[in-house]
Amino acid sequence: MAAGRPVVFGSYTDNDPVLESGAGISVEADNRLRWPRAIESFAAQPREKLLEYGKLGRKFVEDHYSIPVVVDRFEAMAREITGTQA
């Protein structure tokens, strides 16, 4: 996602950043039939749509996992654990 490319995400998790961001297609991890269909779906889409998937994924990573965001979350967690204020 950080590379700005469309993603096929396969997992059994409640956390699905691809679905949440709109960066691509999510499939069940062990669904061997759905994986190739997802890839074929990308191949059939216009370049503009693929670029949109990539932009959405990149923005999601920047908004949720960039260094400043992660540092802020870590500091907030550390303050909560130690009971200190900013």
Secondary structure, 3 states (H helix, E strand, C coil): CCCCCCEEEECCCCCCHHHHHCCEEEECCCCCCHHHHHHHHHHHCCHHHHHHHHHHHHHHHHHHHCHHHHHHHHHHHHHHHHCCCC
